[in-house]
Amino acid sequence: MAENGEVQLAKKLKLDELEETLVYFATSIISKNTEEEVLWDLAKNCISRLGFLDCVIYKVDYDRKVLVQKAAYGPKNPRSYEVLKPIEIPVGKGITGTVAATGKPELIRDTSKDARYVVDDEVRLSEIAVPITQDDKVWGVIDCEHPDKNFFTHQHLKTLHAIASICAVKLARVNAEHELKLKQKALMDTERELVNLRVNSLRRQMNPHFLFNALNAIQYFITTDKKKMALRYHSLFSKLIRKYMLHLDEEKIQLEEEIRMINWYLKLQQLRYEDRFQFAINVPESLYNLPIPTLIIQLIVEELIERMVMSNSGEGCLTLDFTRNADKLLFKASLEVDMLLGFTRNDPNDYRANLFTWQEHIDLLNKLKDLKIIRQIDELRNDKGEITGRTIALTIPVPE
């Protein structure tokens, strides 16, 4: 009877140790913030408390269909957070690979009698492998070995299974928090890029070159006693600048507002360049309330006017057409001149050198906001094959 009592006491003490290990691990991992910290705490601290001599924790790489060693305790871990000569095991191969494939734990009392046994650094005669499972999918495997036969017990199996469950919950939370941080960072990066985009757009419209020329034009009209022209220019210039500032923080603008600003801009440029070009804007009133990304049309118009003035000695004509096809706004800008010469911006001192082009503006909007704006550029040619103009077409998704 006394002997049976000692056996019962020994078993109770053993169970108390296992229970303490579970409590330790559940408490310890609360402070862990990364996947690496959780796994190494499990391997180096939790497993050592169970009296095991060797343990490796694997993570399943489903893309390559292999298990990758991520943490270890024993000979495979000579220094800090390091796995010595890490190996990879194909899913389904060996005892560990079988557990990864089936999601069922394995307790092998004598590995010499199991043909599946895979030798890592040395032969060991006992092995126990337990899956770490998340949402009915094996995330990884806790694999422990011992040089003696029959070392691991069913109680060990239950304990490792409980540890694996705690680990799975913590890993899920850690990964969820990591994903949330990545999404928050991506959102902040997107917002930052959008702000830079809007600021850059404003810089294009209010660049020193345009502002100084506008002020010089007003001064010229005043000094040449063309007061009506000066007042008209000043009025258009003031309204345009005010609208630019008003819409700086807006991602979208009604088409009517965009057309109004384009109209003022073109009239200013007509006055500045002494009617070297004519323009026409064709848009049905039924499209006025459509929301479109702010300033993208404006940037295209600026590009075409500069191209015409800098690359053509004669007069030109700019036509802007707006139509709708189901859930898409179709915009087409056509510039026609006598002959359009080469037009480049290779001068590093050009104020536009560090500013987005309209193409880059649209590409960035598509990337950040998934707007799916389609753009197309075509050259116009005469019978001699000479370039006499350019068309720029946009297809902009709009609400039905």
C-alpha positions as CSV (number, residue, x, y, z in Angstrom):
1,M,0.0,0.0,0.0
2,A,2.8,2.4,0.9
3,E,4.5,1.6,-2.4
4,N,1.3,2.4,-4.3
5,G,1.0,5.6,-2.4
6,E,4.5,6.6,-3.5
7,V,3.6,5.9,-7.1
8,Q,0.5,8.0,-6.9
9,L,2.4,10.8,-5.2
10,A,5.0,10.7,-8.0
11,K,2.4,10.8,-10.6
12,K,0.7,13.8,-8.9
13,L,4.0,15.6,-8.7
14,K,4.6,14.9,-12.4
15,L,1.1,16.2,-13.3
16,D,1.7,19.3,-11.2
17,E,4.9,20.0,-13.1
18,L,3.1,19.7,-16.4
19,E,0.3,21.9,-15.2
20,E,2.9,24.5,-14.0
21,T,4.5,24.4,-17.5
22,L,1.1,25.2,-19.1
23,V,0.5,28.0,-16.7
24,Y,4.1,29.3,-17.3
25,F,3.7,29.3,-21.1
26,A,0.2,30.8,-21.1
27,T,1.6,33.6,-18.9
28,S,4.9,34.1,-20.6
29,I,3.7,34.5,-24.1
30,I,1.3,37.4,-23.2
31,S,4.3,39.8,-23.4
32,K,5.5,38.4,-26.7
33,N,4.9,40.6,-29.7
34,T,6.3,38.7,-32.6
35,E,6.0,35.2,-34.1
36,E,9.8,34.7,-33.5
37,E,9.5,35.6,-29.8
38,V,6.6,33.2,-29.2
39,L,8.3,30.2,-30.9
40,W,11.6,30.7,-29.2
41,D,9.9,31.1,-25.8
42,L,8.1,27.9,-26.5
43,A,11.3,26.0,-27.5
44,K,13.9,27.4,-25.1
45,N,11.8,27.9,-22.0
46,C,8.6,25.9,-22.1
47,I,10.1,22.7,-23.5
48,S,13.1,22.8,-21.2
49,R,10.7,22.9,-18.2
50,L,9.3,19.5,-19.4
51,G,12.7,17.9,-19.1
52,F,13.1,17.3,-22.8
53,L,16.5,17.2,-24.4
54,D,15.7,18.2,-27.9
55,C,12.9,20.1,-29.7
56,V,12.4,21.8,-33.1
57,I,9.5,23.9,-34.1
58,Y,8.6,23.9,-37.8
59,K,6.4,26.3,-39.8
60,V,4.6,25.0,-42.9
61,D,5.5,26.9,-46.1
62,Y,2.5,26.1,-48.2
63,D,3.9,27.7,-51.4
64,R,6.8,25.4,-51.5
65,K,5.1,22.5,-49.6
66,V,7.9,22.1,-47.0
67,L,8.3,22.5,-43.3
68,V,10.9,25.1,-42.2
69,Q,12.7,25.0,-38.9
70,K,12.0,28.3,-37.1
71,A,13.1,27.6,-33.4
72,A,14.9,24.9,-31.5
73,Y,16.0,23.7,-28.1
74,G,19.0,21.4,-27.6
75,P,21.8,20.6,-29.9
76,K,20.1,22.4,-32.8
77,N,20.3,25.6,-30.8
78,P,23.9,26.4,-29.8
79,R,23.4,30.2,-29.7
80,S,20.6,32.7,-29.0
81,Y,17.9,32.8,-31.7
82,E,19.7,30.4,-34.1
83,V,18.9,27.0,-35.6
84,L,22.1,25.2,-36.4
85,K,22.2,23.8,-40.0
86,P,18.4,24.1,-40.5
87,I,16.8,21.6,-42.7
88,E,13.5,21.5,-44.6
89,I,11.1,18.5,-44.7
90,P,8.6,18.0,-47.5
91,V,5.0,17.9,-46.2
92,G,4.0,14.3,-46.0
93,K,7.6,13.0,-45.5
94,G,8.8,11.6,-42.3
95,I,7.0,11.7,-39.0
96,T,6.9,15.5,-38.8
97,G,5.8,15.8,-42.4
98,T,3.1,13.3,-41.8
99,V,1.7,15.3,-38.9
100,A,1.8,18.4,-41.1
101,A,-0.2,16.6,-43.8
102,T,-2.7,14.9,-41.5
103,G,-3.0,17.4,-38.7
104,K,-2.9,14.5,-36.2
105,P,-0.2,14.1,-33.4
106,E,2.2,11.2,-33.4
107,L,3.9,9.4,-30.5
108,I,6.7,7.1,-31.6
109,R,8.1,5.0,-28.8
110,D,10.8,3.4,-31.0
111,T,11.9,5.2,-34.1
112,S,14.1,2.3,-35.2
113,K,10.9,0.4,-36.1
114,D,9.3,3.4,-38.0
115,A,10.4,3.6,-41.6
116,R,9.2,7.2,-41.8
117,Y,11.8,8.5,-39.3
118,V,14.1,11.2,-40.8
119,V,17.5,11.8,-39.1
120,D,18.4,15.4,-38.6
121,D,21.6,15.9,-36.7
122,E,21.7,12.5,-35.0
123,V,19.6,9.3,-34.4
124,R,17.2,9.4,-31.5
125,L,14.9,6.5,-30.5
126,S,11.8,8.4,-29.2
127,E,9.8,11.1,-31.1
128,I,6.7,13.1,-30.4
129,A,5.2,15.5,-32.9
130,V,2.1,17.7,-32.4
131,P,0.5,20.1,-34.9
132,I,-0.1,23.8,-34.3
133,T,-3.4,24.3,-35.9
134,Q,-5.3,27.5,-36.9
135,D,-8.7,27.5,-38.4
136,D,-8.5,23.7,-39.2
137,K,-5.2,24.3,-41.0
138,V,-1.8,23.1,-39.8
139,W,0.3,26.2,-39.2
140,G,3.3,24.2,-38.0
141,V,4.6,21.3,-35.9
142,I,6.2,20.9,-32.5
143,D,8.6,18.0,-32.9
144,C,10.6,16.5,-29.9
145,E,13.0,13.7,-29.8
146,H,14.9,11.7,-27.1
147,P,17.8,9.2,-27.3
148,D,16.0,6.7,-25.2
149,K,13.1,4.4,-26.2
150,N,9.7,4.8,-24.6
151,F,10.6,8.2,-23.2
152,F,7.5,10.1,-24.2
153,T,4.1,9.4,-22.6
154,H,0.5,10.1,-23.4
155,Q,0.6,12.8,-20.7
156,H,3.4,14.4,-22.6
157,L,1.3,14.2,-25.7
158,K,-1.7,15.9,-23.9
159,T,0.6,18.6,-22.5
160,L,2.2,19.4,-25.9
161,H,-1.3,19.4,-27.5
162,A,-2.4,22.0,-24.9
163,I,0.7,24.1,-25.5
164,A,0.2,23.9,-29.2
165,S,-3.4,25.2,-28.8
166,I,-2.2,28.1,-26.6
167,C,0.6,28.8,-29.1
168,A,-1.9,28.8,-32.0
169,V,-4.2,31.4,-30.3
170,K,-1.2,33.7,-29.6
171,L,0.2,33.3,-33.1
172,A,-3.1,34.2,-34.6
173,R,-3.3,37.3,-32.5
174,V,0.3,38.3,-33.2
175,N,-0.2,37.8,-36.9
176,A,-3.5,39.7,-36.9
177,E,-1.8,42.6,-35.1
178,H,1.0,42.5,-37.6
179,E,-1.4,42.5,-40.5
180,L,-3.3,45.4,-38.9
181,K,0.0,47.4,-38.5
182,L,0.9,46.7,-42.1
183,K,-2.6,47.9,-43.3
184,Q,-2.3,51.0,-41.1
185,K,1.1,51.8,-42.5
186,A,-0.1,51.2,-46.1
187,L,-3.1,53.5,-45.4
188,M,-0.8,56.2,-44.0
189,D,1.6,55.8,-46.9
190,T,-1.3,56.1,-49.3
191,E,-2.7,59.2,-47.6
192,R,0.8,60.7,-47.6
193,E,1.2,60.0,-51.3
194,L,-2.3,61.5,-52.0
195,V,-1.4,64.6,-50.1
196,N,1.9,64.9,-52.1
197,L,-0.1,64.3,-55.2
198,R,-2.5,67.2,-54.5
199,V,0.3,69.5,-53.4
200,N,2.2,68.6,-56.6
201,S,-0.8,69.3,-58.7
202,L,-1.2,72.7,-57.0
203,R,2.4,73.5,-57.5
204,R,2.0,72.8,-61.2
205,Q,-0.9,75.2,-61.4
206,M,0.7,77.9,-59.2
207,N,4.3,77.5,-60.3
208,P,6.4,80.6,-60.3
209,H,6.6,80.6,-64.1
210,F,2.9,80.8,-64.5
211,L,2.4,83.3,-61.6
212,F,5.2,85.6,-62.7
213,N,4.0,85.6,-66.3
214,A,0.4,86.3,-65.2
215,L,1.6,89.3,-63.0
216,N,3.8,90.5,-65.8
217,A,0.9,90.3,-68.2
218,I,-1.2,92.4,-65.9
219,Q,1.6,94.9,-65.5
220,Y,2.0,95.1,-69.2
221,F,-1.7,95.8,-69.8
222,I,-1.5,98.6,-67.2
223,T,1.7,100.2,-68.5
224,T,0.3,100.2,-72.1
225,D,-2.9,101.8,-70.8
226,K,-5.0,98.7,-71.6
227,K,-7.0,98.9,-68.3
228,K,-9.9,96.8,-69.4
229,M,-7.6,94.0,-70.4
230,A,-5.7,94.4,-67.1
231,L,-8.9,94.2,-65.1
232,R,-10.2,91.2,-67.1
233,Y,-6.9,89.4,-66.7
234,H,-6.8,90.2,-63.0
235,S,-10.3,89.0,-62.5
236,L,-9.7,85.7,-64.3
237,F,-6.4,85.2,-62.5
238,S,-7.9,85.9,-59.0
239,K,-10.9,83.5,-59.6
240,L,-8.6,80.7,-60.9
241,I,-6.2,80.9,-57.9
242,R,-9.1,81.0,-55.5
243,K,-10.6,77.9,-57.0
244,Y,-7.3,76.1,-57.0
245,M,-6.9,76.7,-53.2
246,L,-10.6,75.8,-52.6
247,H,-10.2,72.4,-54.2
248,L,-6.7,71.6,-52.9
249,D,-8.0,69.1,-50.3
250,E,-10.6,67.5,-52.5
251,E,-10.0,64.2,-54.2
252,K,-12.9,64.7,-56.6
253,I,-14.6,67.6,-58.2
254,Q,-17.8,68.0,-60.2
255,L,-17.1,68.2,-63.9
256,E,-18.8,71.5,-64.1
257,E,-16.3,73.0,-61.6
258,E,-13.4,71.5,-63.5
259,I,-14.6,72.9,-66.8
260,R,-15.1,76.3,-65.2
261,M,-11.5,76.4,-64.1
262,I,-10.3,75.1,-67.4
263,N,-12.2,77.8,-69.2
264,W,-10.7,80.6,-67.0
265,Y,-7.2,79.1,-67.5
266,L,-7.6,79.0,-71.3
267,K,-8.9,82.5,-71.4
268,L,-5.9,83.7,-69.4
269,Q,-3.5,81.9,-71.7
270,Q,-5.3,83.4,-74.7
271,L,-4.7,86.9,-73.3
272,R,-1.2,86.1,-72.5
273,Y,-0.3,84.7,-75.9
274,E,-2.4,87.3,-77.8
275,D,-4.9,84.9,-79.2
276,R,-2.4,82.5,-80.7
277,F,-4.9,79.7,-80.2
278,Q,-8.7,79.1,-80.1
279,F,-10.5,76.6,-78.0
280,A,-13.8,74.9,-77.7
281,I,-15.3,72.9,-74.9
282,N,-18.1,70.5,-75.8
283,V,-19.9,68.9,-72.9
284,P,-23.6,68.1,-72.4
285,E,-25.2,69.7,-69.3
286,S,-26.3,66.2,-68.2
287,L,-22.7,65.5,-67.3
288,Y,-22.1,68.6,-65.2
289,N,-22.7,66.8,-61.9
290,L,-20.4,63.9,-62.6
291,P,-17.5,63.6,-60.0
292,I,-14.1,63.2,-61.5
293,P,-10.5,63.3,-59.9
294,T,-9.5,66.9,-59.3
295,L,-7.2,68.6,-61.8
296,I,-6.4,65.7,-64.1
297,I,-8.1,67.4,-67.1
298,Q,-6.4,70.7,-66.1
299,L,-3.0,69.1,-66.3
300,I,-3.6,67.7,-69.7
301,V,-4.8,71.1,-71.0
302,E,-1.7,72.8,-69.6
303,E,0.5,70.2,-71.3
304,L,-1.1,70.7,-74.7
305,I,-1.1,74.6,-74.5
306,E,2.6,74.5,-73.6
307,R,3.3,72.1,-76.4
308,M,1.5,74.3,-78.9
309,V,3.1,77.6,-77.8
310,M,6.7,76.2,-77.5
311,S,6.7,74.0,-80.6
312,N,4.7,75.9,-83.1
313,S,5.1,79.3,-84.6
314,G,1.6,79.6,-86.0
315,E,-1.9,79.5,-84.5
316,G,-3.6,76.4,-83.1
317,C,-6.9,75.1,-82.0
318,L,-7.7,73.1,-78.9
319,T,-11.0,71.1,-78.7
320,L,-12.2,69.4,-75.5
321,D,-15.0,66.8,-75.9
322,F,-16.8,65.1,-73.1
323,T,-19.3,62.2,-73.6
324,R,-20.6,59.4,-71.6
325,N,-20.8,55.6,-72.2
326,A,-22.7,53.8,-69.4
327,D,-20.5,54.1,-66.3
328,K,-17.6,55.8,-68.1
329,L,-16.8,59.4,-68.9
330,L,-15.0,59.7,-72.2
331,F,-12.7,62.7,-72.5
332,K,-10.8,63.7,-75.6
333,A,-8.5,66.7,-76.0
334,S,-7.4,67.5,-79.6
335,L,-4.7,70.0,-80.4
336,E,-4.3,71.0,-84.1
337,V,-1.7,73.3,-85.6
338,D,0.0,73.9,-88.9
339,M,3.0,71.8,-87.9
340,L,4.0,70.6,-84.4
341,L,7.8,70.6,-83.9
342,G,9.7,68.6,-81.3
343,F,8.8,69.2,-77.7
344,T,11.1,68.1,-74.9
345,R,11.8,68.9,-71.3
346,N,15.4,68.0,-70.8
347,D,16.4,71.3,-69.2
348,P,17.1,70.5,-65.5
349,N,16.4,74.1,-64.6
350,D,12.9,73.8,-66.0
351,Y,10.4,74.4,-63.1
352,R,8.5,71.3,-64.2
353,A,11.5,69.0,-63.9
354,N,10.6,67.8,-60.4
355,L,6.8,67.8,-60.9
356,F,4.6,65.0,-61.9
357,T,3.5,64.8,-65.5
358,W,-0.3,64.2,-66.0
359,Q,0.6,60.6,-67.0
360,E,2.3,60.1,-63.6
361,H,-0.6,61.8,-61.9
362,I,-3.1,59.3,-63.4
363,D,-0.8,56.3,-62.8
364,L,-0.5,57.2,-59.2
365,L,-4.2,57.7,-58.8
366,N,-4.8,54.3,-60.3
367,K,-2.3,52.7,-58.0
368,L,-3.5,54.4,-54.8
369,K,-7.3,54.5,-55.4
370,D,-7.7,51.8,-58.0
371,L,-9.6,54.2,-60.3
372,K,-8.9,52.2,-63.5
373,I,-8.5,55.4,-65.6
374,I,-7.4,54.4,-69.1
375,R,-5.3,56.9,-71.1
376,Q,-4.3,57.0,-74.8
377,I,-2.1,59.4,-76.8
378,D,-2.1,59.7,-80.6
379,E,-0.3,62.0,-83.0
380,L,-2.2,63.8,-85.8
381,R,-0.4,63.9,-89.2
382,N,-1.0,65.6,-92.5
383,D,-0.7,64.1,-96.0
384,K,3.1,64.5,-95.9
385,G,3.3,62.5,-92.7
386,E,4.2,65.6,-90.6
387,I,2.9,65.9,-87.1
388,T,0.2,68.5,-86.9
389,G,-1.3,67.8,-83.5
390,R,-2.0,65.4,-80.8
391,T,-5.0,63.8,-79.2
392,I,-5.2,62.7,-75.6
393,A,-8.1,60.5,-74.5
394,L,-9.2,59.4,-71.1
395,T,-11.7,56.8,-70.0
396,I,-12.8,57.6,-66.5
397,P,-15.1,55.3,-64.5
398,V,-18.0,57.3,-63.0
399,P,-21.1,56.2,-61.0
400,E,-24.1,55.2,-63.0
